[in-house]
Amino acid sequence: MSPQTETKASVGFKAGVKEYKLTYY
C-alpha cells in the first residue's frame, strides 16, 4: 500500500469516526 493511499484511508476513517460520534453522541 502506498503512503498516499494509506493517508487517504486514514483521513476517510477519521471522517467516518467524526460522523459516527456526531450521529450517536
PyMOL Python script that loads the backbone (N, CA, C, O; Angstrom):
from pymol import cmd

cmd.read_pdbstr("""\
ATOM      1  N   MET A   1       0.849  -1.202   0.000  1.00  0.00           N
ATOM      2  CA  MET A   1       0.000   0.000   0.000  1.00  0.00           C
ATOM      3  C   MET A   1       0.882   1.248   0.000  1.00  0.00           C
ATOM      4  O   MET A   1       1.794   1.372   0.817  1.00  0.00           O
ATOM      5  N   SER A   2       0.607   2.151  -0.905  1.00  0.00           N
ATOM      6  CA  SER A   2       1.410   3.374  -0.996  1.00  0.00           C
ATOM      7  C   SER A   2       1.024   4.335   0.126  1.00  0.00           C
ATOM      8  O   SER A   2      -0.115   4.317   0.592  1.00  0.00           O
ATOM      9  N   PRO A   3       1.961   5.170   0.560  1.00  0.00           N
ATOM     10  CA  PRO A   3       1.679   6.136   1.632  1.00  0.00           C
ATOM     11  C   PRO A   3       0.497   7.039   1.305  1.00  0.00           C
ATOM     12  O   PRO A   3      -0.279   7.400   2.189  1.00  0.00           O
ATOM     13  N   GLN A   4       0.364   7.403   0.026  1.00  0.00           N
ATOM     14  CA  GLN A   4      -0.732   8.296  -0.371  1.00  0.00           C
ATOM     15  C   GLN A   4      -2.085   7.618  -0.111  1.00  0.00           C
ATOM     16  O   GLN A   4      -3.010   8.227   0.426  1.00  0.00           O
ATOM     17  N   THR A   5      -2.172   6.353  -0.503  1.00  0.00           N
ATOM     18  CA  THR A   5      -3.421   5.616  -0.302  1.00  0.00           C
ATOM     19  C   THR A   5      -3.687   5.441   1.182  1.00  0.00           C
ATOM     20  O   THR A   5      -4.825   5.562   1.637  1.00  0.00           O
ATOM     21  N   GLU A   6      -2.630   5.155   1.934  1.00  0.00           N
ATOM     22  CA  GLU A   6      -2.775   4.946   3.377  1.00  0.00           C
ATOM     23  C   GLU A   6      -3.284   6.223   4.036  1.00  0.00           C
ATOM     24  O   GLU A   6      -4.136   6.183   4.923  1.00  0.00           O
ATOM     25  N   THR A   7      -2.749   7.353   3.588  1.00  0.00           N
ATOM     26  CA  THR A   7      -3.160   8.639   4.154  1.00  0.00           C
ATOM     27  C   THR A   7      -4.633   8.904   3.842  1.00  0.00           C
ATOM     28  O   THR A   7      -5.392   9.338   4.708  1.00  0.00           O
ATOM     29  N   LYS A   8      -5.023   8.638   2.604  1.00  0.00           N
ATOM     30  CA  LYS A   8      -6.422   8.859   2.213  1.00  0.00           C
ATOM     31  C   LYS A   8      -7.345   7.991   3.055  1.00  0.00           C
ATOM     32  O   LYS A   8      -8.402   8.440   3.499  1.00  0.00           O
ATOM     33  N   ALA A   9      -6.937   6.742   3.271  1.00  0.00           N
ATOM     34  CA  ALA A   9      -7.753   5.833   4.073  1.00  0.00           C
ATOM     35  C   ALA A   9      -7.838   6.333   5.506  1.00  0.00           C
ATOM     36  O   ALA A   9      -8.896   6.265   6.132  1.00  0.00           O
ATOM     37  N   SER A  10      -6.722   6.834   6.025  1.00  0.00           N
ATOM     38  CA  SER A  10      -6.694   7.337   7.402  1.00  0.00           C
ATOM     39  C   SER A  10      -7.618   8.537   7.537  1.00  0.00           C
ATOM     40  O   SER A  10      -8.378   8.635   8.501  1.00  0.00           O
ATOM     41  N   VAL A  11      -7.557   9.445   6.580  1.00  0.00           N
ATOM     42  CA  VAL A  11      -8.411  10.637   6.612  1.00  0.00           C
ATOM     43  C   VAL A  11      -9.880  10.226   6.518  1.00  0.00           C
ATOM     44  O   VAL A  11     -10.727  10.758   7.235  1.00  0.00           O
ATOM     45  N   GLY A  12     -10.171   9.289   5.640  1.00  0.00           N
ATOM     46  CA  GLY A  12     -11.543   8.819   5.477  1.00  0.00           C
ATOM     47  C   GLY A  12     -12.048   8.160   6.748  1.00  0.00           C
ATOM     48  O   GLY A  12     -13.198   8.345   7.146  1.00  0.00           O
ATOM     49  N   PHE A  13     -11.163   7.384   7.384  1.00  0.00           N
ATOM     50  CA  PHE A  13     -11.537   6.706   8.621  1.00  0.00           C
ATOM     51  C   PHE A  13     -11.842   7.721   9.719  1.00  0.00           C
ATOM     52  O   PHE A  13     -12.839   7.596  10.430  1.00  0.00           O
ATOM     53  N   LYS A  14     -10.983   8.721   9.850  1.00  0.00           N
ATOM     54  CA  LYS A  14     -11.190   9.757  10.870  1.00  0.00           C
ATOM     55  C   LYS A  14     -12.489  10.506  10.610  1.00  0.00           C
ATOM     56  O   LYS A  14     -13.224  10.826  11.544  1.00  0.00           O
ATOM     57  N   ALA A  15     -12.770  10.782   9.346  1.00  0.00           N
ATOM     58  CA  ALA A  15     -14.005  11.480   8.995  1.00  0.00           C
ATOM     59  C   ALA A  15     -15.204  10.601   9.357  1.00  0.00           C
ATOM     60  O   ALA A  15     -16.221  11.097   9.842  1.00  0.00           O
ATOM     61  N   GLY A  16     -15.077   9.306   9.121  1.00  0.00           N
ATOM     62  CA  GLY A  16     -16.154   8.374   9.446  1.00  0.00           C
ATOM     63  C   GLY A  16     -16.405   8.336  10.941  1.00  0.00           C
ATOM     64  O   GLY A  16     -17.552   8.300  11.385  1.00  0.00           O
ATOM     65  N   VAL A  17     -15.322   8.345  11.722  1.00  0.00           N
ATOM     66  CA  VAL A  17     -15.454   8.327  13.178  1.00  0.00           C
ATOM     67  C   VAL A  17     -16.129   9.606  13.649  1.00  0.00           C
ATOM     68  O   VAL A  17     -16.967   9.579  14.550  1.00  0.00           O
ATOM     69  N   LYS A  18     -15.763  10.718  13.043  1.00  0.00           N
ATOM     70  CA  LYS A  18     -16.361  12.006  13.401  1.00  0.00           C
ATOM     71  C   LYS A  18     -17.863  11.968  13.118  1.00  0.00           C
ATOM     72  O   LYS A  18     -18.663  12.408  13.944  1.00  0.00           O
ATOM     73  N   GLU A  19     -18.240  11.449  11.967  1.00  0.00           N
ATOM     74  CA  GLU A  19     -19.655  11.339  11.609  1.00  0.00           C
ATOM     75  C   GLU A  19     -20.379  10.429  12.597  1.00  0.00           C
ATOM     76  O   GLU A  19     -21.504  10.709  13.011  1.00  0.00           O
ATOM     77  N   TYR A  20     -19.714   9.335  12.966  1.00  0.00           N
ATOM     78  CA  TYR A  20     -20.305   8.373  13.895  1.00  0.00           C
ATOM     79  C   TYR A  20     -20.583   9.035  15.236  1.00  0.00           C
ATOM     80  O   TYR A  20     -21.658   8.861  15.809  1.00  0.00           O
ATOM     81  N   LYS A  21     -19.614   9.793  15.735  1.00  0.00           N
ATOM     82  CA  LYS A  21     -19.779  10.464  17.028  1.00  0.00           C
ATOM     83  C   LYS A  21     -20.884  11.509  16.948  1.00  0.00           C
ATOM     84  O   LYS A  21     -21.674  11.652  17.882  1.00  0.00           O
ATOM     85  N   LEU A  22     -20.944  12.238  15.841  1.00  0.00           N
ATOM     86  CA  LEU A  22     -21.983  13.261  15.691  1.00  0.00           C
ATOM     87  C   LEU A  22     -23.367  12.612  15.655  1.00  0.00           C
ATOM     88  O   LEU A  22     -24.343  13.177  16.149  1.00  0.00           O
ATOM     89  N   THR A  23     -23.435  11.421  15.063  1.00  0.00           N
ATOM     90  CA  THR A  23     -24.723  10.752  14.912  1.00  0.00           C
ATOM     91  C   THR A  23     -25.169  10.081  16.202  1.00  0.00           C
ATOM     92  O   THR A  23     -26.339  10.174  16.573  1.00  0.00           O
ATOM     93  N   TYR A  24     -24.247   9.403  16.894  1.00  0.00           N
ATOM     94  CA  TYR A  24     -24.627   8.595  18.046  1.00  0.00           C
ATOM     95  C   TYR A  24     -24.325   9.255  19.379  1.00  0.00           C
ATOM     96  O   TYR A  24     -24.774   8.785  20.424  1.00  0.00           O
ATOM     97  N   TYR A  25     -23.560  10.352  19.347  1.00  0.00           N
ATOM     98  CA  TYR A  25     -23.279  11.080  20.586  1.00  0.00           C
ATOM     99  C   TYR A  25     -23.656  12.521  20.382  1.00  0.00           C
ATOM    100  O   TYR A  25     -23.508  13.333  21.296  1.00  0.00           O
TER     101      TYR A  25
END
""", "prot")
cmd.dss("prot")
cmd.show_as("cartoon", "prot")
cmd.util.cbc("prot")
cmd.orient("prot")
